Amino acid sequence: VAALSLKFLDPYGTNKIVLFEVRYMTDCKFFEMIAFILLGILGGVTGALFIKASRVWAQTFRRLTFVKRWPILEVMLVALITGLVSFWNRYTRLPVTELLFELASPLRYVHPYWLWPLSDRGPHL
């Protein structure tokens, strides 16, 4: 139903049901599957650890009396830490469409701090 709705509504104006279409010029090699499987396992373990850490945070930090009295302080603290950590990464500041375009474009140059797509004249700072 979602695919048919996107096809008929054409919200992106591309006559496709997706905003970006990725075309692979080569097939995956077998040894690459091992890396993909390991990344999947690592992502699952990291997600489980994040859930455990969230639970520990909720059980310990929320016992403090000033947090019980003013629960908005916890929200403000988490927002401040998230903002300070993610502000320095340019990919967390990009709009979603531009980020997807950069990640799906063939690369001409890879720099330690940014990706440089073929269709772009240079990195955005």
C-alpha positions as CSV (number, residue, x, y, z in Angstrom):
1,V,0.0,0.0,0.0
2,A,2.8,2.4,0.9
3,A,4.7,1.6,-2.4
4,L,1.5,2.2,-4.5
5,S,0.7,5.4,-2.6
6,L,4.2,6.7,-3.3
7,K,4.1,5.7,-6.9
8,F,0.8,7.5,-7.5
9,L,1.5,10.6,-5.4
10,D,5.1,11.0,-6.6
11,P,6.1,13.2,-3.6
12,Y,9.7,13.6,-4.8
13,G,8.9,14.5,-8.4
14,T,11.2,11.8,-9.7
15,N,8.6,9.3,-10.9
16,K,10.2,6.9,-8.4
17,I,9.1,5.7,-5.0
18,V,12.4,6.7,-3.4
19,L,14.2,10.0,-3.2
20,F,17.6,8.5,-4.0
21,E,18.3,5.4,-6.1
22,V,21.6,3.7,-5.6
23,R,22.9,1.6,-8.5
24,Y,25.8,-0.7,-7.8
25,M,28.2,-1.3,-10.6
26,T,29.7,-4.5,-9.1
27,D,28.3,-7.4,-7.2
28,C,29.2,-8.1,-3.6
29,K,32.0,-10.6,-3.1
30,F,31.6,-13.5,-0.6
31,F,34.3,-12.2,1.8
32,E,32.4,-8.9,2.1
33,M,29.4,-10.8,3.5
34,I,31.6,-11.7,6.5
35,A,32.2,-8.0,7.2
36,F,28.4,-7.3,6.8
37,I,27.5,-10.1,9.2
38,L,30.1,-8.8,11.8
39,L,28.7,-5.3,11.4
40,G,25.2,-6.6,12.1
41,I,26.3,-8.5,15.2
42,L,28.3,-5.4,16.4
43,G,25.2,-3.2,15.8
44,G,23.0,-5.6,17.7
45,V,25.4,-5.9,20.7
46,T,25.8,-2.1,20.7
47,G,22.1,-1.6,20.7
48,A,21.6,-4.1,23.6
49,L,24.4,-2.3,25.6
50,F,22.7,1.1,24.9
51,I,19.4,-0.3,26.3
52,K,21.1,-1.6,29.4
53,A,22.9,1.7,29.9
54,S,19.6,3.6,29.5
55,R,18.1,1.3,32.2
56,V,21.0,1.8,34.6
57,W,20.8,5.6,34.0
58,A,17.1,5.6,34.7
59,Q,17.5,3.6,37.9
60,T,20.4,5.5,39.3
61,F,20.2,9.1,38.1
62,R,16.5,9.5,38.7
63,R,16.9,8.5,42.4
64,L,18.6,11.9,43.1
65,T,16.4,14.2,45.0
66,F,16.9,17.3,42.7
67,V,16.0,15.2,39.7
68,K,12.9,13.9,41.4
69,R,11.9,17.5,42.2
70,W,12.7,19.0,38.8
71,P,12.6,16.2,36.1
72,I,13.1,18.7,33.3
73,L,16.8,19.0,34.5
74,E,17.4,15.4,33.2
75,V,16.0,16.4,29.8
76,M,18.1,19.5,29.7
77,L,21.2,17.6,30.7
78,V,20.7,14.9,28.0
79,A,20.0,17.6,25.4
80,L,23.1,19.5,26.3
81,I,25.4,16.5,26.2
82,T,23.9,15.3,22.9
83,G,24.3,18.8,21.4
84,L,27.9,19.1,22.5
85,V,28.9,15.7,21.3
86,S,27.1,15.9,17.9
87,F,27.7,19.5,17.0
88,W,31.3,18.8,15.9
89,N,30.3,16.1,13.4
90,R,29.2,17.8,10.2
91,Y,27.0,14.8,9.2
92,T,24.7,15.3,12.2
93,R,24.1,18.9,11.0
94,L,23.3,18.1,7.4
95,P,19.7,17.9,6.1
96,V,18.7,14.3,5.6
97,T,18.4,14.6,1.8
98,E,21.9,16.1,1.4
99,L,23.3,13.5,3.8
100,L,21.7,10.6,1.8
101,F,23.0,12.2,-1.4
102,E,26.6,12.3,-0.1
103,L,26.5,8.8,1.2
104,A,25.0,7.4,-2.0
105,S,27.2,9.3,-4.5
106,P,30.3,7.8,-6.0
107,L,33.4,9.2,-4.2
108,R,36.2,11.0,-5.9
109,Y,38.2,11.7,-2.8
110,V,37.9,10.4,0.8
111,H,39.2,12.8,3.5
112,P,39.4,11.7,7.2
113,Y,36.7,14.3,8.1
114,W,34.3,14.4,5.1
115,L,33.3,12.6,1.9
116,W,33.7,14.4,-1.4
117,P,31.1,13.2,-4.0
118,L,31.9,13.3,-7.7
119,S,29.1,15.8,-8.5
120,D,30.3,18.2,-5.9
121,R,33.1,20.8,-6.2
122,G,34.3,20.3,-2.7
123,P,33.4,19.6,0.9
124,H,30.9,21.7,2.7
125,L,32.4,23.1,5.9
